Amino acid sequence: MKKQNTILLIIFALLIIVPLVLNPSAEYSGSDGNAESMVFEINPNYEPWFEPMWEPPSGEIESLLFTLFAASGAMIIGYYLGTLKEKKRDSCRCHSVQK
């Protein structure tokens, strides 16, 4: 199990590092900005349906909030999967004790 985790960690690191090394001058931007520019390129008269209620003061704050939301979502999913695994393990223990 430890060997498998190490291999997965190395693959994960390579997925992040290799694109940065192969193309260091590339602009890695989000899809939101690209989609917005494409919409205005197709239809210059397009008007958005609504405006954001609040815009972060900077791109760094926006990235921080995105990261916090992603991390909290991952924690919730991890907690849920962990409790499912424990419930399954406990049910297996109960069945083996009763036999």
Rosetta blueprint (number, residue, H / E / L):
1 M L
2 K H
3 K H
4 Q H
5 N H
6 T H
7 I H
8 L H
9 L H
10 I H
11 I H
12 F H
13 A H
14 L H
15 L H
16 I H
17 I H
18 V H
19 P H
20 L H
21 V H
22 L H
23 N L
24 P L
25 S L
26 A L
27 E L
28 Y L
29 S L
30 G L
31 S H
32 D H
33 G H
34 N H
35 A H
36 E H
37 S H
38 M H
39 V H
40 F H
41 E H
42 I H
43 N L
44 P L
45 N L
46 Y L
47 E L
48 P L
49 W L
50 F L
51 E L
52 P L
53 M L
54 W L
55 E L
56 P L
57 P L
58 S L
59 G H
60 E H
61 I H
62 E H
63 S H
64 L H
65 L H
66 F H
67 T H
68 L H
69 F H
70 A H
71 A H
72 S H
73 G H
74 A H
75 M H
76 I H
77 I H
78 G H
79 Y H
80 Y H
81 L H
82 G H
83 T H
84 L H
85 K H
86 E H
87 K H
88 K H
89 R H
90 D H
91 S H
92 C H
93 R H
94 C H
95 H H
96 S H
97 V H
98 Q H
99 K L
